[in-house]
Amino acid sequence: MTDATAQSSDVIVRGARRSDVPALLSIMAQPGVIRGTTVMPGAGELAVEAALAAPDRHWLIAAAAADDRALGYVYLDWGHGRWRRIASLVMAVHDAAVGRGIGRQLLDAAIGVGFQYLDLQRIELEVYVDNAAAIRLYERAGFVREGTKRRNAIRDGVHVDGHVMALLKPLAAAATAAAPAPPAAAYTDQAHLLSHSYGATDDYQIRSAGWDRYRVGPVSLVPWVLDKLPLGEPLALLDAGCGLGRFALAAAERAPRGSAITAIDLSRAMIDAVSAEARRRGLAIDATVGSLEELPYTAGTFDAVLCNYVLYHVESIPRAIDELARVLRPGGLLVAMVPAFRWLHELIDWQDRALLRLGHDPGSPLLGPTGTDRCCEENAPRHLARRFRVIARDRHDGTMRFPSVDELVHHYRHTMRFRNAVAAGVDGDRLADSVRELMAETLARGEELRVTSLGTCFVCRKEA
């Protein structure tokens, strides 16, 4: 199997049907499938029908949402007796659908069914040693290489080695799922981010609306950033870590005919929202779920890349910088917005003081540094210099002033700092009430309810 790890919002995963047989035969006949898997060339209709009907095999199909046509498949084949809790996994994606994240969708679905409904303890697979894309996909899903089978299968007349890989069901899955990520790691752990911050759009929507509604200065961030792009001529633009697509949507409205606007984000909810809003506005945006650390685009695809308030979220900043450079053409532009050190420090201070009032130890990780400082205006130049030359930098003041404690508390309850504290076991209502008291005390001293939001925009050029 060969596929990228981005996910597609126009594909559904469902059970197999007898009517899928012709599409499955087409998938099995693809040159890439024959080369990348152990499927036998010339599989017949009767053989596929028998495989679908096998009692100890569970099939899942990735189908196009538009016409329900099968684009890929995965099945789990489990054993008997002492091997009843062990299953082999086999997967393939149609050559024309590779690169859309279908492999990851199928893999995640099969793992979920296997561990949660079939009570499997082990899922294993075999993969050719030269199938680097598939190995990377499996490793990202947690599979571990356990060994190499020499001359594992014959392909094009040559015996090829294959790795044995396996994923074990966690022995304490519930405890593992409940364990909170450390505060700094909470900004980079993908599972935590999707569970507590970006798996749905509500929190981000409320925060981003507040940036404009309560902004003190006259300059809105989105047009200010887009002014740094050469939008007077057609270009291929990527909004990397697009969130709700504020920049991508605005760029699609401003860019001239012939431009290609692409957006990518880790969260399917965000990508679905971007796609829906683009359709509503009649804009053409290619929106895909995926990671900045493994972008599903060929080298030199884009003339410019936007990467705003996102680099502190990636696990490996150097790897993300390398990927952003890889997909840019020589001489292309990276426009990256990063926060100031200790960004939104008033919110941080109110929460930290509230935690102390609630009895938390000053040395608690809850009061540790914010994860946004991993890539802020102080250290971003060092990160960017890895692959880019900074040709301009400009500071934006998005400081907010709130008219009431109620509105500020509402905004605060949707911040990552608050969500991370709750995920770590803090009582959210008690914490919010304590923060409310501190905000009220600020007003009583005659001070305004301000939240400082400073950031720097780095315009960088990829050297030829």
Secondary structure as GFF3:
##gff-version 3
##sequence-region A 1 464
A	DSSP	beta_strand	11	15	.	.	.	ID=ss1
A	DSSP	three_ten_helix	18	20	.	.	.	ID=ss2
A	DSSP	alpha_helix	21	28	.	.	.	ID=ss3
A	DSSP	alpha_helix	31	36	.	.	.	ID=ss4
A	DSSP	alpha_helix	45	53	.	.	.	ID=ss5
A	DSSP	beta_strand	57	64	.	.	.	ID=ss6
A	DSSP	beta_strand	70	78	.	.	.	ID=ss7
A	DSSP	three_ten_helix	81	83	.	.	.	ID=ss8
A	DSSP	beta_strand	86	93	.	.	.	ID=ss9
A	DSSP	three_ten_helix	95	97	.	.	.	ID=ss10
A	DSSP	alpha_helix	102	116	.	.	.	ID=ss11
A	DSSP	beta_strand	122	128	.	.	.	ID=ss12
A	DSSP	alpha_helix	132	140	.	.	.	ID=ss13
A	DSSP	beta_strand	144	155	.	.	.	ID=ss14
A	DSSP	beta_strand	158	168	.	.	.	ID=ss15
A	DSSP	alpha_helix	173	178	.	.	.	ID=ss16
A	DSSP	three_ten_helix	185	187	.	.	.	ID=ss17
A	DSSP	alpha_helix	190	196	.	.	.	ID=ss18
A	DSSP	alpha_helix	202	213	.	.	.	ID=ss19
A	DSSP	alpha_helix	221	226	.	.	.	ID=ss20
A	DSSP	beta_strand	236	240	.	.	.	ID=ss21
A	DSSP	alpha_helix	246	254	.	.	.	ID=ss22
A	DSSP	beta_strand	260	265	.	.	.	ID=ss23
A	DSSP	alpha_helix	268	281	.	.	.	ID=ss24
A	DSSP	beta_strand	285	289	.	.	.	ID=ss25
A	DSSP	three_ten_helix	292	294	.	.	.	ID=ss26
A	DSSP	beta_strand	302	308	.	.	.	ID=ss27
A	DSSP	three_ten_helix	311	313	.	.	.	ID=ss28
A	DSSP	alpha_helix	317	327	.	.	.	ID=ss29
A	DSSP	beta_strand	328	339	.	.	.	ID=ss30
A	DSSP	alpha_helix	345	357	.	.	.	ID=ss31
A	DSSP	three_ten_helix	365	367	.	.	.	ID=ss32
A	DSSP	three_ten_helix	371	375	.	.	.	ID=ss33
A	DSSP	alpha_helix	380	384	.	.	.	ID=ss34
A	DSSP	beta_strand	388	397	.	.	.	ID=ss35
A	DSSP	beta_strand	400	402	.	.	.	ID=ss36
A	DSSP	alpha_helix	405	412	.	.	.	ID=ss37
A	DSSP	alpha_helix	416	423	.	.	.	ID=ss38
A	DSSP	alpha_helix	428	444	.	.	.	ID=ss39
A	DSSP	beta_strand	449	451	.	.	.	ID=ss40
A	DSSP	beta_strand	454	462	.	.	.	ID=ss41
###
